Amino acid sequence: MLPLTAATLLAEPETAAAAEPSATDNPAGGAGTPKSASEAQAFGLARESGQPVEIIDRRTETTETFAKPDGSLTQKQYALPVWTRHDGLWRKADDTVIRREDGTIGPTATFGITFSAGGDGPLVAMDQDGKKLALSWPGKLPAPVVGENTALYESVLPGVDLKLIAKVNGFAQHLIIKTPEAAANPALKTIKLGITTAGVTLDDTASDELLAKDGNGQVVFKAPKAKMWEQPAAEQTAPLAKATSQPRSVLLKEAPEPALPQQAPVGVDVTGNTLTLSPDPGLLASAKQFPLVIDPPFEGGKTGIWATVYSATPDDDYKWGDGWNSQDTPGDEPRVGYNGKGDTQAFFSMKMDGLHGANIRDASFGVVQTHSWGCDPAAAGPTELWASKSIEATTPTWNTRNNFWTYKLDERKFAHGNAEFCPGAEGADFYSPALIAYIQESANASANQVALGLRVPNSYLGNRNSFKRLRNNPVLEVDYNFAPEVLSSGAFEGSWGENVDGNKPVPCGGLIGNSGLVLTATMRDRDGGTTTPGFEVINAAGEYIPVTNLSTVPYGGTGTGTVLSENLPTGTYKWRALAKDEESSYSPWTNFCAFSSTRPDQRSASPSPRTTALPTVPPSPGSRRARRCVSSSRTRPPTSPASAGAWTARSPSPPHRAPAPEATGCPSPPARRKPSSRSSPSSTPKAP
């Protein structure tokens, strides 16, 4: 499995051509070995170079897939987009707002998002694959002040600014009310935004979410429930007590807690070409801490979901951090632990694109910590990774969180990011047999998402040492392999040639004479490697008939095996086929097909002693197969279609012993991989 820190080694330039990279431009194995290639090239380049190669054909906004030298695959699935397509090129996602050559303003590299440069045009426009949604402010806009990822339109109403915040997966619209006098403006009772669409229809749901769907009912753009909240200035984090030895522990200052900022829902209504926002009149009148912020944000593109729950506001949800109004800022980062006013927990919905039906070999969930209360992992205590129920349809709150937690998968201790004593960001990887099994279960069920959550043990609730903030784009990294498939199979009397006239098929129930039998299996491996057929031929006494000359073929090829005529005396027989790939994964057996042999010139005789005719594929030097013992469940074929359907790479007790010819010369399996170098030195991995 690729360590999560390998991202820096595999990183491409800021743009990558959508066309197939040329293998000849960067000879495999040399210093110029491509970091990415087409699917047709990637597996061969990875095998030749001994390095992972990204399959550019499988890249999406949130997914990177790598061919590995042993023929297996690694997928890195991010919660938020890390890539975007622009003018036929892949570019690293970048929410930095720039002024473009055409005079518009918008993020550097996301799906199509354009902000107003001032004037009467749309305030913001989104374009996702030709499907468009634009919102207009009810009045002329001033020229914006452009910040790092923001465009600020000052004084759109007296004492009120309008800020657009670019994100890699959409934007947030914040109406910033700066004073009580501004909050009393009657113009804020209802705010009407114009709507322009193409290829989508915008509507509000019963829970006041906004969904823009295309003609097939697919959601293209969406916004969670709109909110308004008091957003006082960020407080200064209480410092650590300076000490001359490590580890440091935290000394909290005795200080009265300020009142929690208030928040309230904002009503939304879509009628015709107008989106009406209705701020809560009570909060407009009673707000004591300013500024007062009114959203909603919009999300587009292909994205996962994350959410924070907070005991200080137990009935409120914070999908994508929207509406976070604690003085613990920024709001768009997931949180775990006690922040001084309440306990926090975080949930994530990670996509499972491309993993349906895969055999999961390894899995890890990686986060990057940006802030901690202290620097001592022991004092911070464990952060636990849990399986969760889906958060796609319903966002958890503190009061409902226990309806989502299912069971614990792993735990790690880490503490990093205190601005004075341990500044910077540092990663931590969660991995365990339980996590692998959870991802395998989801792959078997063809789940579109898998839900995970981070929390501290109940014994650490209220302990400020446990607090941490994380970047909002964790990565689920999965090593996997697909079992090969038999697309079709057949039997032919005498000889067989591909696309050759004169092949004599032997159908099920057919009869052959003195010419022997050729068995065929047309196979494919979704991993892109070669496949070898395996055949069973059994007589009426249950004895196995030898099958020889098995052939190895590339993707989609037809492999063959031969049964000599002298081994088919008069009698009845049945045969079936399977496929084996380079990683020693097997397909299920095909159904048995019966035939008869009539040999008047030969008496019935017992065949040579033989077990199942299974393919032997020598492992490539240094491959995962060469490092794994053939007694592993991954090398054992199923014995029947029923058992084969249940057999996976993770089955603890495969139903059939591996063929004896392969059970030699196998070293012991390697030890579990070391933790990521980004992880805290005190984060000791559990034994598998």
Phi, psi and omega in degrees: 000141177288125171301148180300332180287352179290352180304323181291329180283330184263359184299139178264175171299170185297338175233149178221132184295142176285336178290163181296130173294151181270121179293332182286338178288333182228087185305133181300138178091343180270183182296337182262020179305128184299142173278344177213157180199170177292164181298325181295333184258331195299317183294318178294318179295320179295319181294319183287322185272340185075014181235148175297144178231127180290138177272102188296330180297335184262001180291139170231182179302326187243004188228138169235133181236132185241133168280136182251158183303331182275003178093353177273184185231152169234131176244135173247114182250118181262154178288327182235161181300138172244348177229158172212150177265132181216119180054043177079004181242148169276133177229148175299132179299137184210116183269010178296126182279131180229162172268123186269166183296331181277005178092350178277174181231145177177176179294153186297313185210092172219184167296171191298105177229126181231130176259154178293140172269008183109156179106208188261357183286184179302144175294315180209143178227139177239142180223112179241103179054043177085356176262126195234148173217129179230143177241141182238139176279144182282067180157172180283135183264142174286164173296135186279157169265119186269127175250197184303306176228030184227156169230117185254121178256106188279142171054050173291337167222162179303122179073015183229126174252157176239122181241130170258131182243116180283142174229161180291344181239017179155215179206160172243141178246114182245118171269116190254110181263118194266341185217160174301324180297319178294324180294337181276358181296124180302337180295344181269358178297317172221140180239118185253121178250135177286148181240132171230130182228160171212117179082000177220161174234125180268135178210160176258148180265176179297333179265015177066025166276159179246129181231129174251111185250149176273186184294342178267006180082007179278136179283123180257316176231150182206156176220133175290178178305130179291148183223165168223148185203153170285134182233078179291166179299147181295139177278159177277133179293134178300135185285160172283152173287125180292140182220159182266352181229158177258152358277154177278149173243167188262136170246119182274139175284141175279112181208145179293141178282131176290162179297142178294139175300145179275156171213164182202156177286157175245126179289144177231148178209132175249116177228118182061234181257030182229131172256118182254125174257132181239093179299154180292117183295329179296315180289326175301323184276332189254356184304134179247338181246127183238155009284163174253129187245137176237130176249186060244166169266160174236141177242146176214185181072192181260115187213154171271190182230141167224158182206149175248143171245151193216121184292337180288335175231074195292342181261359184260144175252154183228070177291125186057020181077005184297131177086003180298122186234016175288157174288354172278096185249164003281165184278340187266033174234134175297154184228149176219137177098188186264122185263011180103340177237336181190166178271147181232151173219158185230143178236149181221139172247114184251136182288155180242031182304131174081002184251001182297124178081005182280155169270115185274120181267325183201157180203146174213155178238117186250135177233161175237121180275129181253342182206141175222160175283316179233189183240007185254109180302325180296318178291325179294330180078178184286143165256125187258139171261127181237152165284147183225157168288161186300140174250013183293314185270328183228129179270128182290155169240175178300320183289338181253001189301324183290347173284348184255324182296138178243296178204157184281139180251326186189171172210153178217152173249124178204150180205115182198146175119002174296127190299333184264319190254333179213066186288166178099179180251147181214142184266159175216135182248133173258130175205142183192160174304326180294322178293317178301314180297323180294317178292322177298316178301318179292321178295319179297326181274003183054039180291142178277335179221159172231134184257133179228159179213154177240138181204168171254158178300155180303331180291345179257002175298135182082001180261111186292338175301336185281349191288140176205147170250150185230151171299150188273016181228068176294167182230133172260115183250128188228127167268132184208169179210142175261137173293145178291169182233145168263112182281323178200159179214160181198167177232142183222139181279132174084281183214169179211142174220141182291127180058036180248134175290147176099356174299134182249097183293149174245100182288168175300130185087003183281178185230137176237163180250242189262008194262000184076188189218139170245126178257142181232152174215119174270124193229161170213153176234117182297345175280350174093004183267191177275162179225154179230134181280158169230144184226148168240129170236124188230135177272181185295337179275001180084014180269143181276136180262135181298137173237125187238176174059045177291138183246141177262134187227158177284180183309127176079004182276171180248116177266157184227163172214154186241137172244117183291148184297325182293345178266007181235065176294172182307130181159185179249149185217165170218152182218160175205170187223156168217178179232148177231137180258183184292340179267012180064033170265144183245146169281167169295157173292148167286171175291152176294147176232125184267150172208169180235152176238134177243112183233079182296340182270003185216134177285155176297141181215151178286137179288168175299145179304132184198140172262192180308135178277098184245150183286148174243116180246110181300134179290143174291143178304132178081358181284166178300323179298319182294339182264355184247141181290139181291350175284353176299151179297339182290342184259004188253129181280156174287161181257349179203159178304324182293310181291328181296324181296334181266349184280128177227175180296343183256005181298127182289332184224084180301152191276358187212138180291142179294153180302139183302322183300339182265355190267039179227157172065036183249121177286170177293150179298152179288158175291159178302143184297152180287158178295156179303143178293348176280345185285160177298139179303335182272358182274095183270124182290150175281151176292145180292000000 
